Structures are given as structure tokens and as C-alpha cells.
């Protein structure tokens, strides 16, 4: 029968250069001290689950002391006796922790804090688009599972509800975000590399009518110095840029007359 492990036995346990050693604990069957050929020591527990031998590594020695490791082994064996698989549970917990570290929402928040705030004047809009709005459904999703097709489906849905420009704006925020993720080693490649804007944008240039220009001219007069003259100067400048010959002056005179028949352009 194996002897109960003691602190002295652990410290004096010698490695076998040819193979790994497993030294059983006589005080708790299934609990072992593992000694690698390199001399590194760790703890493990062996049990059966659904008729199959299983092994659970508890951790290294001396990071885990004998007392702590023995208690962990006792808990694992008790779990196995109740029909659970401690090794599988440990793997699942590790995967869940990893997934939490890589959630889209968590990475987006980190991007805003570390990068967008320092480099983008419109970082608040970036934060809104990446952490709320249409991407809210991706908050708890592992960012490594986001595909090009997922992004296209999202943009298509935005376009279908009539928000074509919004779809383009979201893409312009996603591009630098995914590129940053690649730089940080979070992603291997950007899922939207080379993706074009999903919708063409139509220019909406519009010129103010004479009545609207007259209203601005009058409001500038009421504003007084210094803003009033500045606004009128801007109107005159824009008018000259569009029509540098004498017609611009005639046009301003007409605007001034509309605003106040007693005034004229000096």
C-alpha cells in the first residue's frame, strides 16, 4: 500500500530522466504527485467517469501546497462520485473565461478607451455605433466568430429599413476597429477587409433661396458686433466665390433690400 504523502516525501522525490513519475497518496486514493523528467512537480487526480478513466491536473507544486492540492483532489473525487466529470468541467470553465475575454462588446469598449478617445474627435459616435445601436446584439458574442457574411447581413438589414447612409457610416467605424483587433493579436485577419460601402450616397447640395438668405442677413444685423458683421462677410465671400463678377454684388444688394429696404450693400 502506498504511503501517505508528506512534505518531506514531496521535497525528496527524485525525477526519472526516462519517464514521468506518478507517486500516489496512500491517504487519498486517486490523488498523485506528478514528477516530470525535468524535475518539475505538479498534482493530479485520477477517477472514472461513465466507465472511462479520467485525469484532472490540479496545478503545480509548490504553487499548490500539499494541503490545498489534497482538498482539491477530495472535491474532484466527490464530484465524480456524484456523476460529474471534473476534467470536462475545468475545460468548459476555461473556454467560458476565454470567450468572456473576447466578447465583441468587451473588445469594442477596450478599443474606444485605448484608441478611439486618443485618436478620434468623434469617439463618442464610435462608441455609440460599436457598443449600442445595431451592434448591441453582438455584445456578448465572441468576436472571433464574427464573419464577413455576418457583417453583410447586418448592413443589408440596415439598408432594408431605409437607413442607407447609416449602413455606410457603420462600416467606416468597423474598418479601423477590426484593423486594431488584428494589430492587437485579437484577430488573425479582419473579416471585412476590402469590403466596399454597401450603398451609394447621393449628394444633397442645396442653395438657399433669396428669401432664406435675406433672413440670414437680417438676423446678422440683429446679432450685432462681432457676429453680425462676420456672418455678412461670410455671405459676401461665398457669393464672390460662386460668382466673382459684378453680379454677386448685385445679388447681395437684392438680398439686403429684401431684408431691409432702407439698407444697401456698402
Secondary structure per residue as TSV (DSSP state, phi and psi in degrees):
chain	resnum	aa	ss	phi	psi
A	1	X	-	360.0	138.7
A	2	X	-	-68.2	146.7
A	3	X	-	-79.8	154.3
A	4	X	-	-69.7	133.1
A	5	X	-	-65.7	137.9
A	6	X	-	-126.6	167.0
A	7	X	H	-60.5	-40.5
A	8	X	H	-65.7	-40.1
A	9	X	H	-64.2	-36.4
A	10	X	H	-67.3	-45.0
A	11	X	H	-68.1	-31.6
A	12	X	H	-93.8	-2.5
A	13	X	-	-64.3	124.4
A	14	X	-	-98.2	145.3
A	15	X	-	-78.1	157.6
A	16	X	B	-103.2	115.3
A	17	X	T	-59.0	-19.8
A	18	X	T	-95.2	-21.5
A	19	X	B	-160.2	168.2
A	20	X	-	-79.0	141.2
A	21	X	E	-105.9	142.4
A	22	X	E	-123.7	112.3
A	23	X	E	-101.6	112.6
A	24	X	E	-73.4	153.9
A	25	X	-	-99.7	113.4
A	26	X	T	-63.1	-22.1
A	27	X	T	-82.3	-15.1
A	28	X	S	-148.4	90.0
A	29	X	T	-54.8	132.9
A	30	X	T	103.0	-14.5
A	31	X	E	-97.9	131.3
A	32	X	E	-133.7	150.0
A	33	X	E	-98.1	123.5
A	34	X	E	-101.9	127.0
A	35	X	E	-117.8	116.2
A	36	X	-	-80.2	158.9
A	37	X	T	-55.9	-26.4
A	38	X	T	-76.1	-13.5
A	39	X	S	101.8	-10.8
A	40	X	-	-65.9	140.7
A	41	X	E	-121.0	145.7
A	42	X	E	-152.0	175.2
A	43	X	E	-114.5	146.3
A	44	X	E	-148.7	159.7
A	45	X	E	-133.8	136.1
A	46	X	E	-112.4	140.3
A	47	X	E	-155.4	178.6
A	48	X	E	-118.7	138.9
A	49	X	E	-133.2	122.7
A	50	X	T	54.3	37.9
A	51	X	T	79.8	2.7
A	52	X	E	-111.3	133.0
A	53	X	E	-63.5	136.6
A	54	X	E	-132.6	153.5
A	55	X	E	-131.5	135.4
A	56	X	E	-121.5	120.1
A	57	X	E	-82.3	126.6
A	58	X	E	-90.4	-34.5
A	59	X	E	148.7	173.3
A	60	X	E	-83.7	155.0
A	61	X	E	-103.8	135.8
A	62	X	T	-97.5	10.3
A	63	X	T	-56.7	-40.8
A	64	X	S	-102.8	119.3
A	65	X	-	-72.5	169.4
A	66	X	H	-58.3	-46.0
A	67	X	H	-64.1	-43.9
A	68	X	H	-66.7	-44.1
A	69	X	H	-64.7	-40.6
A	70	X	H	-64.2	-39.3
A	71	X	H	-66.1	-40.6
A	72	X	H	-64.3	-38.4
A	73	X	H	-66.4	-40.8
A	74	X	H	-61.0	-42.6
A	75	X	H	-65.8	-39.3
A	76	X	H	-66.0	-42.9
A	77	X	H	-65.6	-36.7
A	78	X	H	-65.8	-39.6
A	79	X	H	-63.3	-41.9
A	80	X	H	-65.1	-36.4
A	81	X	H	-65.1	-23.3
A	82	X	T	-96.9	15.8
A	83	X	T	86.6	14.5
A	84	X	-	-101.1	162.9
A	85	X	-	-117.6	94.1
A	86	X	H	-58.5	-36.0
A	87	X	H	-65.2	-44.0
A	88	X	H	-66.2	-37.4
A	89	X	H	-64.9	-37.1
A	90	X	H	-65.9	-42.1
A	91	X	H	-63.9	-43.6
A	92	X	H	-63.2	-39.9
A	93	X	H	-66.0	-38.9
A	94	X	H	-65.3	-41.2
A	95	X	H	-65.6	-38.7
A	96	X	H	-65.4	-40.8
A	97	X	H	-63.5	-41.5
A	98	X	H	-64.5	-41.5
A	99	X	H	-63.7	-37.8
A	100	X	H	-64.7	-36.5
A	101	X	H	-66.8	-25.8
A	102	X	T	-111.2	25.3
A	103	X	B	-68.7	146.6
A	104	X	H	-58.4	-44.4
A	105	X	H	-63.9	-41.0
A	106	X	H	-66.8	-42.7
A	107	X	H	-68.2	-38.8
A	108	X	H	-63.1	-41.5
A	109	X	H	-63.6	-39.4
A	110	X	H	-65.6	-39.9
A	111	X	H	-61.3	-45.0
A	112	X	I	-62.6	-43.4
A	113	X	I	-70.3	-44.0
A	114	X	I	-84.8	-31.1
A	115	X	I	-121.4	-55.4
A	116	X	I	-60.6	-43.9
A	117	X	H	-61.5	-32.4
A	118	X	H	-85.8	-21.9
A	119	X	H	-121.7	-13.9
A	120	X	-	-120.5	124.3
A	121	X	T	-66.3	-28.4
A	122	X	T	-100.8	37.8
A	123	X	H	-62.5	-28.8
A	124	X	H	-65.2	-36.8
A	125	X	H	-69.1	-37.6
A	126	X	H	-60.9	-44.6
A	127	X	H	-61.2	-43.0
A	128	X	H	-62.8	-44.6
A	129	X	H	-71.0	-35.5
A	130	X	H	-87.3	-26.2
A	131	X	H	-111.0	-13.4
A	132	X	S	-131.1	-141.7
A	133	X	G	45.9	-134.4
A	134	X	G	-74.1	-18.2
A	135	X	G	-94.0	5.5
A	136	X	G	-58.7	-33.0
A	137	X	G	-68.1	-18.3
A	138	X	G	-91.7	0.7
A	139	X	T	-51.7	-48.2
A	140	X	T	-97.6	10.5
A	141	X	S	-86.4	143.5
A	142	X	B	-67.0	119.1
A	143	X	G	-60.7	-25.5
A	144	X	G	-71.8	-11.1
A	145	X	G	-97.3	-4.1
A	146	X	-	-74.0	126.3
A	147	X	-	-111.3	170.0
A	148	X	H	-60.5	-40.2
A	149	X	H	-63.4	-39.2
A	150	X	H	-58.9	-45.1
A	151	X	H	-66.2	-42.9
A	152	X	H	-62.9	-40.9
A	153	X	H	-62.4	-39.9
A	154	X	H	-64.7	-46.5
A	155	X	H	-65.0	-38.9
A	156	X	H	-61.6	-40.3
A	157	X	H	-63.9	-38.1
A	158	X	H	-66.3	-41.5
A	159	X	H	-65.4	-40.5
A	160	X	H	-64.5	-25.2
A	161	X	T	-88.1	3.6
A	162	X	T	96.9	9.3
A	163	X	-	-105.9	66.9
A	164	X	H	-64.0	-46.7
A	165	X	H	-64.5	-38.3
A	166	X	H	-59.7	-39.4
A	167	X	H	-62.1	-43.1
A	168	X	H	-64.1	-42.0
A	169	X	H	-64.5	-38.9
A	170	X	H	-64.4	-41.2
A	171	X	H	-62.5	-38.6
A	172	X	H	-65.9	-24.8
A	173	X	H	-84.5	-32.2
A	174	X	H	-72.6	-33.6
A	175	X	H	-56.4	-57.7
A	176	X	H	-66.6	-28.7
A	177	X	H	-64.3	-50.3
A	178	X	H	-67.4	-33.6
A	179	X	H	-63.7	-40.4
A	180	X	H	-62.6	-40.1
A	181	X	H	-61.7	-37.4
A	182	X	H	-67.0	-44.4
A	183	X	H	-61.1	-34.2
A	184	X	T	-85.6	-1.7
A	185	X	T	79.4	13.1
A	186	X	S	-78.1	-38.9
A	187	X	-	-121.9	152.1
A	188	X	S	-79.2	-42.6
A	189	X	S	-141.8	157.4
A	190	X	-	-78.1	131.5
A	191	X	T	-70.7	-10.3
A	192	X	T	-119.2	20.5
A	193	X	T	-57.1	128.4
A	194	X	T	77.7	3.1
A	195	X	-	-72.2	132.6
A	196	X	-	-88.8	159.9
A	197	X	-	-54.0	133.2
A	198	X	S	-71.4	-17.7
A	199	X	S	-142.9	136.0
A	200	X	-	-69.9	145.9
A	201	X	-	-107.7	135.8
A	202	X	-	-98.6	126.8
A	203	X	-	-64.3	139.6
A	204	X	-	-121.0	44.5
A	205	X	-	-60.6	137.2
A	206	X	-	-146.9	137.6
A	207	X	-	-102.4	139.6
A	208	X	-	-68.8	145.8
A	209	X	-	-73.4	166.3
A	210	X	H	-59.4	-38.8
A	211	X	H	-63.7	-39.0
A	212	X	H	-70.0	-40.4
A	213	X	H	-63.6	-38.4
A	214	X	H	-63.9	-36.7
A	215	X	H	-65.6	-39.2
A	216	X	H	-65.7	-43.2
A	217	X	H	-59.9	-42.8
A	218	X	H	-68.7	-40.7
A	219	X	H	-63.6	-35.7
A	220	X	H	-63.2	-39.1
A	221	X	H	-64.6	-39.2
A	222	X	H	-71.7	-27.2
A	223	X	H	-69.1	-30.9
A	224	X	-	74.1	-174.5
A	225	X	T	-75.0	139.9
A	226	X	T	-98.4	-8.2
A	227	X	H	-73.2	-36.8
A	228	X	H	-58.7	-55.5
A	229	X	H	-59.3	-35.0
A	230	X	H	-64.5	-41.9
A	231	X	H	-64.8	-42.1
A	232	X	H	-65.7	-36.0
A	233	X	H	-62.7	-42.1
A	234	X	H	-62.6	-40.5
A	235	X	H	-62.3	-43.6
A	236	X	H	-65.1	-40.3
A	237	X	H	-63.2	-47.5
A	238	X	H	-63.3	-40.5
A	239	X	H	-61.9	-42.2
A	240	X	H	-69.3	-33.4
A	241	X	H	-64.8	-38.6
A	242	X	H	-79.8	-31.1
A	243	X	-	-148.7	84.5
A	244	X	-	-75.1	-6.4
A	245	X	S	-86.3	-170.2
A	246	X	H	-64.7	-17.4
A	247	X	H	-63.7	-29.1
A	248	X	H	-64.2	-39.7
A	249	X	H	-67.2	-40.6
A	250	X	H	-63.4	-36.7
A	251	X	H	-67.5	-42.1
A	252	X	H	-64.4	-36.5
A	253	X	H	-63.0	-38.8
A	254	X	H	-68.0	-38.6
A	255	X	H	-63.5	-45.7
A	256	X	H	-61.1	-39.1
A	257	X	H	-65.9	-37.4
A	258	X	H	-64.6	-39.7
A	259	X	H	-71.7	-38.9
A	260	X	-	-159.1	108.8
A	261	X	T	-58.6	-20.9
A	262	X	T	-85.9	-5.7
A	263	X	-	-107.0	157.6
A	264	X	-	-144.2	164.3
A	265	X	-	-79.4	125.3
A	266	X	-	-66.3	360.0
